[in-house]
Amino acid sequence: MLSKSMRLRPLLTGGDRRSIARAPRALAIVRADPSRVTELAALTRDADPLVVQRALDLLEKLAQEHPDWIRPHKRVFIGPLARDERWEVRLQVMRALPLFSWTRAERRRVLAILLENASYPQTFVRAWALDSLSMFAVDDPSLRPDVRRHLRAFDASGSRALAARARHIRARLGMTCRSR
């Protein structure tokens, strides 16, 4: 039985950037009681950067499963955390952005975030930014020239991970290598 009184923050403290502390326990608590999403979202403004990183990771995981639970808090993904210096934080932002519907103004911000991060130095962030941008490009052909430009950069990078992501994106958009 999961306790209603158990606070989420202590479960997200300790360790270093590579550890997850007791995040799986926090995730189980929120899954069992979706009203706790508000508490989790508030932790993205915590003074401890590890708590912020882990809370955002859990929000992204929950958004994959239950976007409706996270929808009221989706703006956390387009706020200051979208420019965080930690690649692990940016990665969660990139993965979450296509999971929601956005107003016109929010969508402009979302697309700017994705375009900026498609050139980010860290490979995972760059790959997920372009992957997410391509999800928007499925319904918005005006984004395809930007996607193609970044696909060419991925191909030229020499990174097998980026080349694999480029193949996946081309398949999603029905592009062939010649349509680069």
TILUM-569111 format. One line per field, with one value per residue: residue number from 1; y, x, z of N, C-alpha, C in turn. Coordinates in pm, whole numbers, plus 50000, padded with zeros to 5 digits. Example, Ala and Ser with C-alpha at 12.3 -4.5 7.8 and 13.67 -1.06 7.14 Angstrom:
2
i: [1, 2]
n_v: [49431, 49775]
n_u: [51319, 51285]
n_w: [50780, 50708]
ca_v: [49550, 49894]
ca_u: [51230, 51367]
ca_w: [50780, 50714]
c_v: [49670, 50003]
c_u: [51320, 51290]
c_w: [50780, 50787]
END
This chain:
180
i: [1, 2, 3, 4, 5, 6, 7, 8, 9, 10, 11, 12, 13, 14, 15, 16, 17, 18, 19, 20, 21, 22, 23, 24, 25, 26, 27, 28, 29, 30, 31, 32, 33, 34, 35, 36, 37, 38, 39, 40, 41, 42, 43, 44, 45, 46, 47, 48, 49, 50, 51, 52, 53, 54, 55, 56, 57, 58, 59, 60, 61, 62, 63, 64, 65, 66, 67, 68, 69, 70, 71, 72, 73, 74, 75, 76, 77, 78, 79, 80, 81, 82, 83, 84, 85, 86, 87, 88, 89, 90, 91, 92, 93, 94, 95, 96, 97, 98, 99, 100, 101, 102, 103, 104, 105, 106, 107, 108, 109, 110, 111, 112, 113, 114, 115, 116, 117, 118, 119, 120, 121, 122, 123, 124, 125, 126, 127, 128, 129, 130, 131, 132, 133, 134, 135, 136, 137, 138, 139, 140, 141, 142, 143, 144, 145, 146, 147, 148, 149, 150, 151, 152, 153, 154, 155, 156, 157, 158, 159, 160, 161, 162, 163, 164, 165, 166, 167, 168, 169, 170, 171, 172, 173, 174, 175, 176, 177, 178, 179, 180]
n_v: [49881, 50218, 50508, 50793, 51003, 51003, 51195, 51316, 51445, 51363, 51116, 51171, 51274, 51289, 51103, 51117, 51283, 51068, 50880, 50753, 50784, 50724, 50726, 50541, 50455, 50693, 50734, 50516, 50589, 50819, 50711, 50550, 50740, 50982, 51249, 51342, 51442, 51719, 51787, 51665, 51814, 52063, 52017, 52057, 52306, 52310, 52379, 52204, 52077, 51808, 51700, 51847, 51755, 51479, 51490, 51609, 51409, 51204, 51328, 51339, 51064, 50989, 51148, 51016, 50788, 50880, 51140, 51317, 51345, 51503, 51724, 51967, 52075, 52111, 52333, 52350, 52228, 52410, 52625, 52780, 52546, 52435, 52548, 52464, 52397, 52136, 51844, 51621, 51718, 51876, 51670, 51535, 51733, 51757, 51507, 51517, 51728, 51675, 51540, 51678, 51899, 52230, 52583, 52841, 53035, 52899, 52683, 52804, 52862, 52599, 52490, 52656, 52582, 52313, 52340, 52487, 52300, 52093, 52132, 52108, 52041, 51786, 51453, 51285, 51470, 51627, 51432, 51355, 51599, 51654, 51430, 51476, 51720, 51624, 51484, 51687, 51781, 51592, 51666, 51924, 52045, 52267, 52257, 52070, 52143, 52238, 52005, 51836, 51971, 51937, 51661, 51613, 51717, 51535, 51304, 51374, 51382, 51159, 51006, 50706, 50673, 50909, 50876, 50649, 50752, 50941, 50776, 50662, 50891, 50973, 50756, 50789, 51025, 50953, 50992, 50950, 50863, 51004, 51223, 51407]
n_u: [50085, 50056, 50156, 49961, 50066, 50336, 50596, 50707, 50949, 51174, 51225, 51350, 51598, 51957, 52258, 52414, 52428, 52399, 52257, 51935, 51814, 51543, 51352, 51188, 51009, 50877, 50753, 50577, 50408, 50283, 50160, 49973, 49819, 49709, 49655, 49878, 50046, 50059, 50214, 50452, 50510, 50556, 50801, 50979, 51072, 51239, 51508, 51719, 51912, 51922, 51683, 51507, 51582, 51516, 51242, 51143, 51210, 51038, 50791, 50800, 50804, 50552, 50396, 50427, 50277, 50030, 49924, 49717, 49720, 49942, 49903, 49787, 50016, 50196, 50336, 50569, 50759, 50820, 50926, 51187, 51342, 51379, 51605, 51802, 52127, 52203, 52227, 52070, 51832, 51740, 51699, 51472, 51283, 51283, 51181, 50924, 50779, 50632, 50411, 50190, 49910, 49934, 49887, 49879, 50081, 50230, 50310, 50483, 50693, 50759, 50849, 51068, 51232, 51282, 51412, 51638, 51764, 51815, 52062, 52220, 52510, 52523, 52471, 52240, 52041, 52029, 51947, 51691, 51562, 51540, 51394, 51153, 51081, 51033, 50799, 50613, 50640, 50512, 50244, 50280, 50403, 50565, 50774, 50945, 51175, 51358, 51387, 51502, 51745, 51873, 51883, 52070, 52295, 52310, 52372, 52624, 52771, 52908, 52833, 52702, 52473, 52328, 52293, 52130, 51903, 51834, 51757, 51528, 51366, 51339, 51191, 50955, 50860, 50828, 51038, 51301, 51647, 51739, 51573, 51681]
n_w: [50000, 49914, 50074, 50143, 50275, 50223, 50114, 49796, 49733, 49908, 49797, 49564, 49611, 49669, 49580, 49254, 48929, 48758, 48895, 49003, 49241, 49450, 49255, 49105, 49304, 49367, 49121, 49118, 49327, 49222, 48997, 49123, 49245, 49076, 49143, 49263, 49074, 49058, 49280, 49200, 48966, 49081, 49195, 48991, 49018, 49229, 49462, 49457, 49207, 49126, 49215, 49058, 48800, 48819, 48880, 48646, 48466, 48553, 48504, 48224, 48165, 48266, 48099, 47859, 47908, 48013, 47891, 47947, 48224, 48266, 48111, 48233, 48337, 48139, 48048, 48191, 48038, 47840, 47958, 48153, 48189, 47941, 47843, 48006, 48142, 48173, 47991, 48037, 48137, 47925, 47741, 47840, 47804, 47520, 47448, 47553, 47432, 47180, 47274, 47344, 47278, 47157, 47204, 46951, 47005, 47201, 47047, 46864, 47039, 47120, 46873, 46827, 47041, 46974, 46725, 46799, 46967, 46795, 46700, 46917, 47121, 47253, 47166, 47215, 47289, 47057, 46869, 46971, 46964, 46689, 46615, 46752, 46632, 46377, 46421, 46445, 46187, 46036, 46013, 45934, 45667, 45619, 45794, 45701, 45533, 45728, 45880, 45686, 45641, 45889, 45891, 45690, 45819, 46029, 45882, 45788, 46018, 46105, 46316, 46427, 46578, 46523, 46248, 46246, 46373, 46182, 45969, 46080, 46111, 45843, 45747, 45895, 45780, 45521, 45348, 45115, 45087, 44868, 44869, 45024]
ca_v: [50000, 50341, 50605, 50927, 51104, 50999, 51306, 51273, 51506, 51281, 51003, 51220, 51338, 51206, 51047, 51212, 51300, 50940, 50794, 50788, 50786, 50632, 50775, 50441, 50457, 50815, 50709, 50425, 50666, 50906, 50625, 50504, 50855, 51088, 51384, 51378, 51504, 51860, 51788, 51632, 51929, 52169, 51984, 52105, 52438, 52287, 52435, 52096, 52044, 51665, 51683, 51902, 51662, 51355, 51522, 51628, 51275, 51134, 51391, 51294, 50923, 50989, 51207, 50909, 50695, 50950, 51283, 51395, 51375, 51604, 51839, 52093, 52119, 52098, 52453, 52330, 52184, 52520, 52731, 52789, 52416, 52406, 52603, 52420, 52361, 51991, 51776, 51525, 51794, 51908, 51547, 51510, 51835, 51720, 51389, 51547, 51832, 51633, 51464, 51767, 52002, 52359, 52700, 52894, 53098, 52792, 52603, 52878, 52838, 52458, 52471, 52725, 52496, 52196, 52382, 52522, 52181, 52003, 52160, 52104, 51958, 51650, 51372, 51239, 51586, 51661, 51328, 51361, 51725, 51639, 51331, 51544, 51815, 51548, 51449, 51805, 51794, 51499, 51744, 52061, 52035, 52382, 52223, 51969, 52190, 52239, 51866, 51788, 52034, 51869, 51523, 51618, 51735, 51406, 51213, 51417, 51385, 51040, 50936, 50598, 50699, 51010, 50816, 50561, 50839, 51001, 50674, 50653, 51013, 50966, 50658, 50852, 51129, 50900, 51048, 50859, 50929, 51098, 51343, 51489]
ca_u: [50000, 50133, 50110, 49921, 50147, 50475, 50631, 50784, 51082, 51282, 51252, 51425, 51721, 52074, 52330, 52470, 52350, 52374, 52170, 51793, 51765, 51428, 51253, 51083, 50908, 50797, 50669, 50469, 50314, 50203, 50073, 49863, 49739, 49740, 49646, 50013, 50120, 50081, 50330, 50568, 50537, 50614, 50942, 51065, 51120, 51311, 51643, 51815, 51908, 51895, 51538, 51446, 51609, 51439, 51099, 51113, 51216, 50913, 50682, 50808, 50760, 50407, 50336, 50425, 50170, 49904, 49943, 49610, 49759, 50048, 49857, 49776, 50150, 50282, 50419, 50700, 50850, 50858, 50978, 51333, 51410, 51412, 51739, 51887, 52262, 52221, 52170, 51969, 51708, 51695, 51652, 51333, 51201, 51269, 51095, 50787, 50710, 50530, 50304, 50081, 49860, 49983, 49826, 49965, 50199, 50310, 50368, 50602, 50798, 50798, 50929, 51197, 51309, 51326, 51511, 51762, 51827, 51857, 52205, 52283, 52631, 52507, 52409, 52104, 51952, 52016, 51867, 51552, 51503, 51500, 51287, 51030, 51046, 50976, 50661, 50534, 50649, 50416, 50124, 50316, 50510, 50656, 50888, 51031, 51309, 51445, 51416, 51598, 51876, 51933, 51913, 52199, 52398, 52323, 52443, 52764, 52834, 52988, 52776, 52609, 52346, 52254, 52254, 52015, 51787, 51799, 51680, 51396, 51291, 51303, 51082, 50834, 50812, 50819, 51147, 51408, 51780, 51752, 51492, 51754]
ca_w: [50000, 49903, 50172, 50097, 50344, 50181, 50025, 49680, 49729, 49964, 49709, 49447, 49657, 49692, 49467, 49158, 48806, 48691, 48975, 48997, 49379, 49464, 49159, 49073, 49412, 49346, 49004, 49160, 49409, 49135, 48915, 49208, 49285, 48980, 49200, 49308, 48963, 49092, 49370, 49118, 48880, 49165, 49222, 48881, 49059, 49353, 49470, 49431, 49064, 49105, 49234, 48936, 48690, 48838, 48869, 48504, 48405, 48586, 48430, 48084, 48163, 48284, 47979, 47758, 47946, 48044, 47864, 48010, 48362, 48266, 48032, 48309, 48377, 48021, 48027, 48253, 47932, 47751, 48042, 48165, 48182, 47801, 47818, 48116, 48099, 48181, 47875, 48083, 48151, 47789, 47677, 47883, 47737, 47378, 47436, 47596, 47356, 47084, 47339, 47382, 47186, 47202, 47142, 46844, 47067, 47262, 46939, 46817, 47140, 47108, 46751, 46848, 47131, 46900, 46624, 46870, 47022, 46686, 46681, 47049, 47115, 47304, 47061, 47249, 47282, 46915, 46804, 47013, 46918, 46550, 46612, 46793, 46526, 46265, 46455, 46407, 46042, 45975, 45983, 45895, 45567, 45620, 45879, 45637, 45494, 45847, 45912, 45585, 45668, 46004, 45851, 45619, 45922, 46098, 45792, 45776, 46150, 46132, 46432, 46391, 46647, 46448, 46120, 46273, 46399, 46053, 45894, 46145, 46079, 45701, 45735, 45949, 45689, 45387, 45268, 45077, 45097, 44756, 44892, 45121]
c_v: [50124, 50447, 50739, 51032, 51103, 51109, 51255, 51324, 51418, 51161, 51042, 51285, 51235, 51154, 51155, 51211, 51168, 50849, 50842, 50798, 50682, 50677, 50668, 50435, 50578, 50796, 50618, 50499, 50751, 50824, 50579, 50617, 50973, 51230, 51432, 51439, 51650, 51874, 51761, 51750, 52043, 52143, 52022, 52245, 52429, 52349, 52331, 52055, 51896, 51634, 51732, 51804, 51536, 51379, 51539, 51495, 51198, 51195, 51347, 51149, 50913, 51048, 51105, 50816, 50763, 51099, 51371, 51429, 51494, 51732, 51968, 52153, 52121, 52217, 52442, 52292, 52297, 52642, 52728, 52655, 52378, 52458, 52563, 52375, 52209, 51923, 51679, 51592, 51826, 51784, 51520, 51609, 51794, 51605, 51419, 51639, 51781, 51559, 51547, 51850, 52136, 52470, 52749, 52954, 52993, 52709, 52673, 52856, 52695, 52437, 52540, 52641, 52377, 52232, 52417, 52397, 52077, 52025, 52156, 52010, 51812, 51569, 51331, 51353, 51620, 51561, 51338, 51491, 51712, 51535, 51397, 51646, 51741, 51504, 51566, 51819, 51696, 51574, 51886, 52057, 52154, 52357, 52130, 52020, 52196, 52096, 51811, 51843, 51964, 51723, 51517, 51633, 51605, 51309, 51246, 51408, 51268, 50959, 50829, 50619, 50802, 50958, 50725, 50644, 50903, 50902, 50663, 50772, 51012, 50868, 50719, 50950, 51080, 50957, 50936, 50934, 51030, 51225, 51433, 51630]
c_u: [50089, 50072, 50077, 50013, 50293, 50501, 50719, 50928, 51191, 51320, 51339, 51558, 51834, 52138, 52389, 52384, 52317, 52280, 52025, 51730, 51654, 51314, 51150, 50973, 50817, 50702, 50552, 50363, 50224, 50112, 49952, 49769, 49773, 49726, 49783, 50098, 50150, 50202, 50459, 50607, 50600, 50762, 51035, 51116, 51201, 51451, 51750, 51806, 51880, 51747, 51465, 51460, 51524, 51289, 51059, 51115, 51086, 50793, 50681, 50763, 50608, 50336, 50329, 50305, 50033, 49918, 49837, 49644, 49856, 50004, 49845, 49912, 50247, 50374, 50555, 50804, 50890, 50908, 51131, 51407, 51447, 51550, 51838, 52024, 52285, 52151, 52060, 51833, 51652, 51638, 51506, 51238, 51177, 51172, 50949, 50711, 50607, 50411, 50180, 50033, 49900, 49903, 49923, 50094, 50290, 50380, 50491, 50720, 50849, 50889, 51065, 51288, 51366, 51432, 51644, 51836, 51865, 52004, 52282, 52405, 52613, 52422, 52265, 52003, 51924, 51924, 51720, 51485, 51456, 51388, 51154, 50986, 50982, 50832, 50568, 50531, 50556, 50292, 50152, 50433, 50606, 50780, 50987, 51165, 51406, 51483, 51520, 51738, 51947, 51964, 52046, 52314, 52419, 52404, 52592, 52840, 52929, 52938, 52678, 52472, 52263, 52210, 52133, 51889, 51740, 51717, 51538, 51308, 51248, 51187, 50951, 50773, 50802, 50924, 51243, 51540, 51797, 51672, 51555, 51754]
c_w: [50000, 49994, 50108, 50156, 50299, 50080, 49913, 49684, 49788, 49876, 49589, 49485, 49667, 49564, 49378, 49032, 48738, 48769, 48967, 49136, 49393, 49373, 49121, 49180, 49395, 49227, 49039, 49242, 49321, 49045, 48995, 49247, 49193, 49033, 49249, 49196, 48993, 49184, 49290, 49029, 48959, 49193, 49107, 48908, 49189, 49347, 49438, 49284, 49035, 49122, 49109, 48820, 48701, 48829, 48723, 48430, 48432, 48515, 48284, 48072, 48174, 48162, 47866, 47782, 47953, 48017, 47929, 48156, 48366, 48195, 48114, 48347, 48259, 47999, 48096, 48146, 47837, 47828, 48047, 48154, 48039, 47763, 47928, 48063, 48100, 48064, 47917, 48096, 48012, 47718, 47714, 47817, 47592, 47361, 47467, 47502, 47256, 47145, 47367, 47264, 47245, 47136, 47033, 46902, 47131, 47155, 46879, 46911, 47131, 46987, 46764, 46938, 47054, 46797, 46689, 46915, 46917, 46651, 46813, 47046, 47159, 47206, 47094, 47239, 47137, 46844, 46841, 46971, 46774, 46536, 46647, 46689, 46408, 46294, 46421, 46255, 45969, 45929, 45935, 45797, 45565, 45707, 45811, 45586, 45612, 45886, 45814, 45609, 45783, 45974, 45777, 45718, 46001, 46012, 45787, 45908, 46175, 46251, 46386, 46457, 46572, 46312, 46138, 46298, 46269, 45969, 45949, 46108, 45933, 45679, 45784, 45848, 45545, 45294, 45229, 45094, 44986, 44780, 44998, 45078]
END
